[in-house]
Amino acid sequence: MNTPQFTVVKDRKAPVQAMRCSGTSFWRDLFESMQVGDWFVLSKADLHRVKISAGKYLRGRYRCYMNTEVAGTWVFTKIK
């Protein structure tokens, strides 16, 4: 069995990460910045993605319903 060989570097700092990996989410940041009563319009293409994220970060503190003024769009409202 081959055992992987690693070299531990102790004489210098590790390189900086190339990608952001801070655990932040666009949707969490957006939902936290919204006040109760704030709303936005979304298309059918984004509906599933927004509802999944809202379920995770808002946990029932939102309402998403079909827009009666513009066909094919939905209104997302923060209610609590």
MOPAC internal coordinates of N, CA, C and O (Angstrom, degrees):
PM7 1SCF
backbone

  N    0.0000 0     0.00 0     0.00 0    0    0    0
  C    1.4439 1     0.00 0     0.00 0    1    0    0
  C    1.5183 1   109.24 1     0.00 0    2    1    0
  O    1.2310 1   120.66 1   -47.57 1    3    2    1
  N    1.3386 1   116.34 1   132.43 1    3    2    1
  C    1.4554 1   120.71 1   178.95 1    5    3    2
  C    1.5190 1   110.64 1   -80.00 1    6    5    3
  O    1.2310 1   120.51 1   -50.97 1    7    6    5
  N    1.2838 1   116.63 1   129.03 1    7    6    5
  C    1.4508 1   122.12 1   175.23 1    9    7    6
  C    1.5195 1   108.11 1   -99.10 1   10    9    7
  O    1.2310 1   119.99 1   -52.32 1   11   10    9
  N    1.3468 1   117.63 1   127.68 1   11   10    9
  C    1.4674 1   118.69 1  -179.87 1   13   11   10
  C    1.5237 1   110.79 1   -65.64 1   14   13   11
  O    1.2310 1   121.36 1   -34.24 1   15   14   13
  N    1.2974 1   115.00 1   145.76 1   15   14   13
  C    1.4612 1   121.31 1   179.90 1   17   15   14
  C    1.5244 1   109.20 1  -106.41 1   18   17   15
  O    1.2310 1   120.42 1   -54.73 1   19   18   17
  N    1.3135 1   116.80 1   125.27 1   19   18   17
  C    1.4586 1   122.54 1   177.95 1   21   19   18
  C    1.5080 1   109.23 1  -121.96 1   22   21   19
  O    1.2310 1   121.21 1   -33.51 1   23   22   21
  N    1.3171 1   115.29 1   146.49 1   23   22   21
  C    1.4527 1   120.99 1   175.11 1   25   23   22
  C    1.5186 1   107.89 1  -114.04 1   26   25   23
  O    1.2310 1   120.43 1   -58.84 1   27   26   25
  N    1.3022 1   116.79 1   121.16 1   27   26   25
  C    1.4615 1   121.70 1   179.45 1   29   27   26
  C    1.5207 1   108.40 1   -84.76 1   30   29   27
  O    1.2310 1   120.79 1   -54.48 1   31   30   29
  N    1.3389 1   116.10 1   125.52 1   31   30   29
  C    1.4636 1   121.84 1  -179.49 1   33   31   30
  C    1.5250 1   108.06 1  -100.89 1   34   33   31
  O    1.2310 1   120.64 1   -57.18 1   35   34   33
  N    1.3258 1   116.38 1   122.82 1   35   34   33
  C    1.4526 1   120.97 1  -177.86 1   37   35   34
  C    1.5203 1   113.24 1  -118.28 1   38   37   35
  O    1.2310 1   120.10 1   170.68 1   39   38   37
  N    1.3328 1   117.41 1    -9.32 1   39   38   37
  C    1.4598 1   119.51 1  -172.14 1   41   39   38
  C    1.5256 1   114.49 1   -96.79 1   42   41   39
  O    1.2310 1   119.27 1  -178.44 1   43   42   41
  N    1.3368 1   118.99 1     1.56 1   43   42   41
  C    1.4713 1   121.68 1   177.86 1   45   43   42
  C    1.5236 1   110.12 1  -152.75 1   46   45   43
  O    1.2310 1   120.92 1   -13.52 1   47   46   45
  N    1.3529 1   115.85 1   166.48 1   47   46   45
  C    1.4591 1   121.58 1   179.93 1   49   47   46
  C    1.5276 1   110.29 1   -76.40 1   50   49   47
  O    1.2310 1   121.06 1   -22.99 1   51   50   49
  N    1.3167 1   115.58 1   157.01 1   51   50   49
  C    1.4584 1   121.47 1   177.12 1   53   51   50
  C    1.5282 1   109.85 1   -72.98 1   54   53   51
  O    1.2310 1   119.37 1   -29.09 1   55   54   53
  N    1.3360 1   118.81 1   150.91 1   55   54   53
  C    1.4650 1   121.42 1   177.46 1   57   55   54
  C    1.5304 1   111.43 1   -62.30 1   58   57   55
  O    1.2310 1   120.81 1   -23.82 1   59   58   57
  N    1.3111 1   116.07 1   156.18 1   59   58   57
  C    1.4599 1   122.28 1   178.95 1   61   59   58
  C    1.5204 1   109.17 1   -73.57 1   62   61   59
  O    1.2310 1   120.57 1   -34.83 1   63   62   61
  N    1.3274 1   116.52 1   145.17 1   63   62   61
  C    1.4582 1   120.68 1   179.26 1   65   63   62
  C    1.5146 1   110.45 1   -65.54 1   66   65   63
  O    1.2310 1   120.58 1   -40.55 1   67   66   65
  N    1.3213 1   116.50 1   139.45 1   67   66   65
  C    1.4533 1   121.35 1   179.96 1   69   67   66
  C    1.5268 1   111.65 1   -79.32 1   70   69   67
  O    1.2310 1   119.94 1   147.79 1   71   70   69
  N    1.3282 1   117.73 1   -32.21 1   71   70   69
  C    1.4570 1   121.41 1  -177.55 1   73   71   70
  C    1.5215 1   109.64 1  -115.74 1   74   73   71
  O    1.2310 1   121.51 1   -31.11 1   75   74   73
  N    1.3134 1   114.71 1   148.89 1   75   74   73
  C    1.4648 1   120.83 1   178.29 1   77   75   74
  C    1.5232 1   109.11 1   -72.11 1   78   77   75
  O    1.2310 1   120.50 1   -52.40 1   79   78   77
  N    1.2756 1   116.65 1   127.60 1   79   78   77
  C    1.4520 1   121.45 1  -178.67 1   81   79   78
  C    1.5201 1   108.97 1  -139.09 1   82   81   79
  O    1.2310 1   120.68 1  -126.46 1   83   82   81
  N    1.3120 1   116.30 1    53.54 1   83   82   81
  C    1.4545 1   119.81 1  -174.38 1   85   83   82
  C    1.5207 1   112.96 1   -95.11 1   86   85   83
  O    1.2310 1   120.00 1   178.19 1   87   86   85
  N    1.3267 1   117.61 1    -1.81 1   87   86   85
  C    1.4446 1   120.48 1   178.83 1   89   87   86
  C    1.5169 1   113.34 1    83.97 1   90   89   87
  O    1.2310 1   119.68 1  -169.98 1   91   90   89
  N    1.3174 1   118.22 1    10.02 1   91   90   89
  C    1.4536 1   119.89 1   178.00 1   93   91   90
  C    1.5206 1   109.97 1   -87.36 1   94   93   91
  O    1.2310 1   121.23 1   -22.96 1   95   94   93
  N    1.2907 1   115.26 1   157.04 1   95   94   93
  C    1.4509 1   121.57 1  -178.96 1   97   95   94
  C    1.5227 1   108.91 1  -131.77 1   98   97   95
  O    1.2310 1   120.73 1   -40.16 1   99   98   97
  N    1.3249 1   116.22 1   139.84 1   99   98   97
  C    1.4636 1   120.65 1   176.07 1  101   99   98
  C    1.5197 1   110.13 1   -56.71 1  102  101   99
  O    1.2310 1   120.10 1   135.13 1  103  102  101
  N    1.3421 1   117.41 1   -44.87 1  103  102  101
  C    1.4631 1   121.01 1  -176.27 1  105  103  102
  C    1.5154 1   111.44 1   -69.01 1  106  105  103
  O    1.2310 1   119.36 1   138.43 1  107  106  105
  N    1.3135 1   118.83 1   -41.57 1  107  106  105
  C    1.4641 1   120.66 1   178.68 1  109  107  106
  C    1.5183 1   110.46 1   -61.97 1  110  109  107
  O    1.2310 1   120.50 1   136.06 1  111  110  109
  N    1.3414 1   116.64 1   -43.94 1  111  110  109
  C    1.4627 1   120.41 1   178.25 1  113  111  110
  C    1.5280 1   110.94 1   -61.95 1  114  113  111
  O    1.2310 1   120.26 1   138.12 1  115  114  113
  N    1.3320 1   117.11 1   -41.88 1  115  114  113
  C    1.4591 1   120.75 1   179.23 1  117  115  114
  C    1.5189 1   111.46 1   -64.31 1  118  117  115
  O    1.2310 1   120.14 1   131.76 1  119  118  117
  N    1.3369 1   117.34 1   -48.24 1  119  118  117
  C    1.4548 1   120.96 1  -177.70 1  121  119  118
  C    1.5236 1   111.99 1   -65.48 1  122  121  119
  O    1.2310 1   119.80 1   142.89 1  123  122  121
  N    1.3298 1   117.99 1   -37.11 1  123  122  121
  C    1.4659 1   120.83 1   178.47 1  125  123  122
  C    1.5189 1   111.72 1   -68.62 1  126  125  123
  O    1.2310 1   119.98 1   150.34 1  127  126  125
  N    1.3295 1   117.63 1   -29.66 1  127  126  125
  C    1.4607 1   120.04 1  -179.73 1  129  127  126
  C    1.5287 1   111.97 1   -78.86 1  130  129  127
  O    1.2310 1   119.89 1   163.78 1  131  130  129
  N    1.3312 1   117.82 1   -16.22 1  131  130  129
  C    1.4652 1   121.24 1  -178.96 1  133  131  130
  C    1.5193 1   110.63 1   -79.35 1  134  133  131
  O    1.2310 1   120.95 1   -39.27 1  135  134  133
  N    1.3210 1   115.79 1   140.73 1  135  134  133
  C    1.4569 1   122.25 1   173.56 1  137  135  134
  C    1.5287 1   108.18 1   -94.95 1  138  137  135
  O    1.2310 1   120.45 1   -15.45 1  139  138  137
  N    1.3289 1   116.74 1   164.55 1  139  138  137
  C    1.4559 1   120.76 1   176.84 1  141  139  138
  C    1.5276 1   108.42 1   -61.06 1  142  141  139
  O    1.2310 1   120.46 1   -49.89 1  143  142  141
  N    1.3199 1   116.72 1   130.11 1  143  142  141
  C    1.4551 1   122.40 1  -178.51 1  145  143  142
  C    1.5167 1   113.38 1    97.58 1  146  145  143
  O    1.2310 1   119.47 1   165.52 1  147  146  145
  N    1.3288 1   118.62 1   -14.48 1  147  146  145
  C    1.4622 1   121.26 1   176.11 1  149  147  146
  C    1.5245 1   108.85 1   -69.34 1  150  149  147
  O    1.2310 1   120.48 1   -31.62 1  151  150  149
  N    1.3202 1   116.69 1   148.38 1  151  150  149
  C    1.4533 1   120.73 1  -177.61 1  153  151  150
  C    1.5158 1   110.38 1  -150.31 1  154  153  151
  O    1.2310 1   121.05 1   -16.49 1  155  154  153
  N    1.3267 1   115.60 1   163.51 1  155  154  153
  C    1.4560 1   121.99 1   173.97 1  157  155  154
  C    1.5210 1   109.52 1  -150.01 1  158  157  155
  O    1.2310 1   121.10 1   -20.53 1  159  158  157
  N    1.3205 1   115.51 1   159.47 1  159  158  157
  C    1.4650 1   122.36 1  -179.45 1  161  159  158
  C    1.5157 1   108.39 1  -100.97 1  162  161  159
  O    1.2310 1   120.81 1   -43.03 1  163  162  161
  N    1.3226 1   116.06 1   136.97 1  163  162  161
  C    1.4579 1   119.88 1   178.97 1  165  163  162
  C    1.5194 1   110.44 1  -132.06 1  166  165  163
  O    1.2310 1   121.18 1   -23.12 1  167  166  165
  N    1.3153 1   115.35 1   156.88 1  167  166  165
  C    1.4632 1   121.19 1  -179.04 1  169  167  166
  C    1.5265 1   110.15 1   -88.16 1  170  169  167
  O    1.2310 1   121.25 1   -10.96 1  171  170  169
  N    1.3111 1   115.22 1   169.04 1  171  170  169
  C    1.4603 1   120.50 1   179.10 1  173  171  170
  C    1.5262 1   111.18 1   -63.06 1  174  173  171
  O    1.2310 1   120.52 1   148.11 1  175  174  173
  N    1.3210 1   116.61 1   -31.89 1  175  174  173
  C    1.4677 1   120.38 1  -179.77 1  177  175  174
  C    1.5244 1   111.52 1   -64.41 1  178  177  175
  O    1.2310 1   119.77 1   148.47 1  179  178  177
  N    1.3286 1   118.04 1   -31.53 1  179  178  177
  C    1.4661 1   121.91 1  -178.37 1  181  179  178
  C    1.5177 1   113.23 1   -95.69 1  182  181  179
  O    1.2310 1   119.80 1   172.86 1  183  182  181
  N    1.3121 1   117.99 1    -7.14 1  183  182  181
  C    1.4628 1   121.72 1  -173.23 1  185  183  182
  C    1.5298 1   112.77 1   -57.13 1  186  185  183
  O    1.2310 1   120.24 1   129.66 1  187  186  185
  N    1.3110 1   117.15 1   -50.34 1  187  186  185
  C    1.4716 1   120.75 1  -177.10 1  189  187  186
  C    1.5248 1   111.18 1   -62.15 1  190  189  187
  O    1.2310 1   120.38 1   134.51 1  191  190  189
  N    1.3211 1   116.87 1   -45.49 1  191  190  189
  C    1.4592 1   121.81 1  -178.37 1  193  191  190
  C    1.5314 1   111.33 1   -62.42 1  194  193  191
  O    1.2310 1   120.36 1   137.59 1  195  194  193
  N    1.3363 1   116.92 1   -42.41 1  195  194  193
  C    1.4631 1   121.11 1  -179.36 1  197  195  194
  C    1.5167 1   110.81 1   -68.00 1  198  197  195
  O    1.2310 1   120.23 1   137.95 1  199  198  197
  N    1.3235 1   117.17 1   -42.05 1  199  198  197
  C    1.4612 1   119.69 1  -178.70 1  201  199  198
  C    1.5254 1   112.33 1   -67.08 1  202  201  199
  O    1.2310 1   119.91 1   143.29 1  203  202  201
  N    1.3151 1   117.78 1   -36.71 1  203  202  201
  C    1.4612 1   120.99 1   176.71 1  205  203  202
  C    1.5293 1   109.81 1   -64.78 1  206  205  203
  O    1.2310 1   120.37 1   133.96 1  207  206  205
  N    1.3294 1   116.90 1   -46.04 1  207  206  205
  C    1.4644 1   121.08 1  -179.34 1  209  207  206
  C    1.5186 1   111.39 1   -66.99 1  210  209  207
  O    1.2310 1   120.01 1   139.96 1  211  210  209
  N    1.3205 1   117.59 1   -40.04 1  211  210  209
  C    1.4618 1   120.78 1   178.94 1  213  211  210
  C    1.5292 1   110.61 1   -65.42 1  214  213  211
  O    1.2310 1   120.65 1   141.42 1  215  214  213
  N    1.3105 1   116.36 1   -38.58 1  215  214  213
  C    1.4610 1   119.32 1   176.80 1  217  215  214
  C    1.5123 1   112.27 1   -62.27 1  218  217  215
  O    1.2310 1   120.76 1   145.81 1  219  218  217
  N    1.3075 1   116.15 1   -34.19 1  219  218  217
  C    1.4536 1   120.15 1   180.00 1  221  219  218
  C    1.5272 1   112.66 1   -77.39 1  222  221  219
  O    1.2310 1   120.11 1   135.56 1  223  222  221
  N    1.3365 1   117.40 1   -44.44 1  223  222  221
  C    1.4643 1   120.82 1  -172.33 1  225  223  222
  C    1.5237 1   114.10 1   -97.35 1  226  225  223
  O    1.2310 1   119.07 1   154.33 1  227  226  225
  N    1.3307 1   119.37 1   -25.67 1  227  226  225
  C    1.4608 1   120.65 1  -178.41 1  229  227  226
  C    1.5275 1   112.87 1  -105.41 1  230  229  227
  O    1.2310 1   119.92 1   156.22 1  231  230  229
  N    1.3006 1   117.76 1   -23.78 1  231  230  229
  C    1.4633 1   123.75 1   174.90 1  233  231  230
  C    1.5361 1   113.23 1    47.58 1  234  233  231
  O    1.2310 1   120.71 1  -118.91 1  235  234  233
  N    1.3210 1   116.25 1    61.09 1  235  234  233
  C    1.4571 1   120.60 1   174.59 1  237  235  234
  C    1.5183 1   115.32 1    87.33 1  238  237  235
  O    1.2310 1   119.64 1  -176.11 1  239  238  237
  N    1.3043 1   118.29 1     3.89 1  239  238  237
  C    1.4648 1   120.86 1   179.77 1  241  239  238
  C    1.5215 1   111.45 1   -96.44 1  242  241  239
  O    1.2310 1   120.49 1  -147.53 1  243  242  241
  N    1.3255 1   116.67 1    32.47 1  243  242  241
  C    1.4563 1   120.95 1  -178.61 1  245  243  242
  C    1.5201 1   110.35 1  -145.24 1  246  245  243
  O    1.2310 1   120.98 1   -14.99 1  247  246  245
  N    1.3160 1   115.74 1   165.01 1  247  246  245
  C    1.4544 1   122.25 1   173.98 1  249  247  246
  C    1.5198 1   107.49 1  -134.78 1  250  249  247
  O    1.2310 1   120.49 1   -44.32 1  251  250  249
  N    1.3147 1   116.67 1   135.68 1  251  250  249
  C    1.4562 1   122.23 1   179.02 1  253  251  250
  C    1.5170 1   107.42 1  -130.64 1  254  253  251
  O    1.2310 1   120.61 1   -60.72 1  255  254  253
  N    1.3428 1   116.43 1   119.28 1  255  254  253
  C    1.4536 1   120.32 1  -176.22 1  257  255  254
  C    1.5236 1   110.48 1  -141.34 1  258  257  255
  O    1.2310 1   120.88 1   -18.47 1  259  258  257
  N    1.3467 1   115.92 1   161.53 1  259  258  257
  C    1.4495 1   121.65 1  -177.59 1  261  259  258
  C    1.5270 1   110.19 1   -70.13 1  262  261  259
  O    1.2310 1   121.06 1   -43.84 1  263  262  261
  N    1.3259 1   115.57 1   136.16 1  263  262  261
  C    1.4524 1   122.34 1   179.77 1  265  263  262
  C    1.5308 1   109.24 1   -76.31 1  266  265  263
  O    1.2310 1   120.15 1   -53.93 1  267  266  265
  N    1.3294 1   117.33 1   126.07 1  267  266  265
  C    1.4608 1   120.79 1  -179.23 1  269  267  266
  C    1.5240 1   112.19 1   -85.17 1  270  269  267
  O    1.2310 1   119.74 1   164.30 1  271  270  269
  N    1.3149 1   118.10 1   -15.70 1  271  270  269
  C    1.4584 1   121.37 1  -177.98 1  273  271  270
  C    1.5257 1   113.04 1   -88.32 1  274  273  271
  O    1.2310 1   120.31 1   144.64 1  275  274  273
  N    1.3469 1   117.02 1   -35.36 1  275  274  273
  C    1.4677 1   121.71 1  -178.73 1  277  275  274
  C    1.5236 1   107.96 1  -125.73 1  278  277  275
  O    1.2310 1   120.62 1   -63.09 1  279  278  277
  N    1.3126 1   116.43 1   116.91 1  279  278  277
  C    1.4610 1   121.27 1  -177.92 1  281  279  278
  C    1.5318 1   110.61 1   -65.15 1  282  281  279
  O    1.2310 1   121.02 1   -37.29 1  283  282  281
  N    1.3228 1   115.65 1   142.71 1  283  282  281
  C    1.4571 1   120.97 1   176.13 1  285  283  282
  C    1.5123 1   114.64 1    81.44 1  286  285  283
  O    1.2310 1   119.88 1  -168.33 1  287  286  285
  N    1.3377 1   117.84 1    11.67 1  287  286  285
  C    1.4668 1   120.72 1   178.15 1  289  287  286
  C    1.5208 1   109.26 1  -126.44 1  290  289  287
  O    1.2310 1   120.89 1   -19.54 1  291  290  289
  N    1.3214 1   115.91 1   160.46 1  291  290  289
  C    1.4446 1   123.32 1   178.94 1  293  291  290
  C    1.5162 1   109.51 1  -125.54 1  294  293  291
  O    1.2310 1   121.08 1   -24.85 1  295  294  293
  N    1.3297 1   115.54 1   155.15 1  295  294  293
  C    1.4567 1   122.35 1   177.69 1  297  295  294
  C    1.5165 1   107.83 1  -110.24 1  298  297  295
  O    1.2310 1   120.80 1   -51.22 1  299  298  297
  N    1.3307 1   116.07 1   128.78 1  299  298  297
  C    1.4592 1   122.84 1   178.09 1  301  299  298
  C    1.5290 1   107.34 1  -109.99 1  302  301  299
  O    1.2310 1   120.12 1   -56.11 1  303  302  301
  N    1.3411 1   117.37 1   123.89 1  303  302  301
  C    1.4611 1   122.73 1  -177.45 1  305  303  302
  C    1.5139 1   109.83 1  -127.62 1  306  305  303
  O    1.2310 1   120.49 1   -44.20 1  307  306  305
  N    1.3264 1   116.66 1   135.80 1  307  306  305
  C    1.4654 1   121.13 1   173.17 1  309  307  306
  C    1.5174 1   107.13 1   -87.70 1  310  309  307
  O    1.2310 1   120.09 1   -56.53 1  311  310  309
  N    1.3543 1   117.44 1   123.47 1  311  310  309
  C    1.4577 1   120.69 1  -172.78 1  313  311  310
  C    1.5267 1   114.39 1  -108.90 1  314  313  311
  O    1.2310 1   118.93 1   162.22 1  315  314  313
  N    1.3022 1   119.64 1   -17.78 1  315  314  313
  C    1.4788 1   121.26 1   179.88 1  317  315  314
  C    1.4955 1   110.54 1  -131.59 1  318  317  315
  O    1.2310 1   120.10 1   180.00 1  319  318  317

